[in-house]
Amino acid sequence: MDDRQVIARLREQLTNLCGLFALSLLLQGRVEDDEILELVASAVPSLGPCRVEGTYLVRDEIRRNGNRPSRGSDPGLRTQLDALAGADGPLTLPTTGWAWAYPLRGLGRHRGYLVVSAPAAPSPNERFLIGTLARQAGAALNSAAIYRTERSTSQKLRQQVRQGTKRVRGAGRGPYPPTRQ
């Protein structure tokens, strides 16, 4: 490989890293799992010769290309993912030469998998980029779950305060003690 080819390859890797950084910023601004998974699924082909076979969240069924759970999910794929127990690893899919499950993990919590395939194994750099994308997606899924929990807790507390205020008012007292003049 001559110097021009090396420089061209380095520029391509730098472009991919910049794109991955920008995508990471977009992911962190999302609060819905479906939005996060759709962004991830749309980005994978730009990082290498891979396509997304689907995404899998621990709490539900396999999702095809980041969409809502599909009813006719491949039970063999789910069995393989369950056997990985949160680790990454190779998969056997009937129509691909190479398939891999990348865990979606955030703060040590396993959220699911990004399942990708290709006619042949991608380069180590391409696998690194897809793995990094999966880690960023896991962090975004974790952040979104925390946000939703906090929002729900806040709404419940506001409702309890309103109910308490109504009870106090209903007992003949205002929300504040009377003022003396």
N, C-alpha and C positions, 0 to 999 in steps of 0.2 A: 504494500500500500504506500503510495507516494504522499508527500506532504499535503498536497491539495485535497486528497481524499480524507486524510486525517483531520484537517481543518474543517472540511465539510461535515464530517461525522460529529465533531465536537460542537459545531454550531447547531446541528440538529438536536443533539442532546441538551444543549443549553436552552433551545427553544422549547423543548418538551418540559424541562424543569420549570421554566417561566410560566408556561401554560398550566402546569400542575399547581404551582403556587397560586395563581389567579383562581383556579377552580377551588382550591382549598378555602380561599376567602369567601367565595360564593357559598360553599357548603356550610360554613359556620353561620351564615345568615339565615338559614332555613330552619323551620320548626316542625315541618311535617315530613315523616319518613318517606312518603311517596316522592316528594320533591327531591329529596337527597338522593334516593335510589335512581330516579330518572336522570339527574345530572351525571351521576357516576356512570350509568349505562351508556349515556350518549358520549362520554369522554373516552371510554376504553379504546375504541378503534383508532383514535388519534395517537395513542401511545405505543402502538405496535400492530402486528398482523392478527390481532385477536378480535373475537366477537364475544358479546355477552350472551351466555346461554340462559342466564337468569340470576336473580338474587333470592336469597333465602333469609328470612328473619326468624329467629328462634321462636317467636311467639305465634307464628302462623305458617302457612303453606309456602311452597316455592312460588316466587313471583317471576314471571317471564319479562325480561328486559325492563325491570323496575316498575312494572305495572302492578295492578291489584292481584291478589292471589288467584292463580288459575285452578280450575276444578280438576282438570285432567293431568295433574302433576305426575311426573315419573316417580313411582315409589322406589325404584332402584337408586335414583339419584338421592332421594331423601335418606335412604339407608346408608349410602356412602358418606353423606355429609354428617349424619349422626355418628358414624364410626370415627370420624376425624376428631370429634369431641372438642371443637374450638381451635384445633391446629390447622395449619394450611397443609395442602397435599394434593397429589394427583387423583384424578377421577377417570373412570372408564365410561365414556359416552359412545353410543353406537355409530354416530356419524362424523366423528372427529378423529384426527390423528393425535392430538394433544389436548388435554383439559386439566384445569387446575381450580381448586377452591381456595380463595383468599379470604381469611377471616375478617369480619367487620367487628373490630374490637375498640372499645373506648374505656379508659381508666380501668383496665383489667377485666372489664365486663364484656363477655362475648355476646354480640347482637345478632350475628348471622354470617352469611357468606356471599361473596361475589364470585360467581362461577363463570369462567371464561374458557374459550376453546380456540384452537387454531389448527391449520392443516399440519403444521410441524411446530416443535417447541420454539418459542420466541428467544431472542438473545437474552443474556443475563441482564443487560441494561433495561430492556423492555419489561422483563419480569419484575425488576426492581421498581420501575415506574408504576406498574399496575399494583404491586404490593403496597407502595406508598399511597396510591390513590385509595386503596381499600382501608388502610389505616386512618387516613383522613376522613373517609366516609364513616368509619366506626366512631371516631371522635365526634363527628357532627351528629350522628344518630344518638350518641350518649348525651350531648349537649341539648339536643331537641327534647329528649325524654325528661331531662332535668327541668327544662323550661316549662314543659307542659305540666309537670307535677307541681312546680311552684305556682303556676297560674291557677291551677285547680285549687290548691290550698288557699291561696289568696281570695279566690271567689267564695270559698266556704267560710272563711273568717269574716268577710264582709257581710255575708248573709247572717251569720250568727250575731254580729254586732247590730244589724238592723232589727233582728228578732228581739234581742235584749232591750234595745231602745224602745220598741213598741210595748214591751211588757212594763217597763218603767213608766212610760206615759199612760198606759192603761191603768196603772195603780193610783192614778191621780196626781202623780208627781211629774214635773217637767224634767227634761234632761239635765237641768242645772238647778242648784239650790236657789230659793228665792233671795232676792237682794233686799237689803234694808235701806230705807231712805231716811 
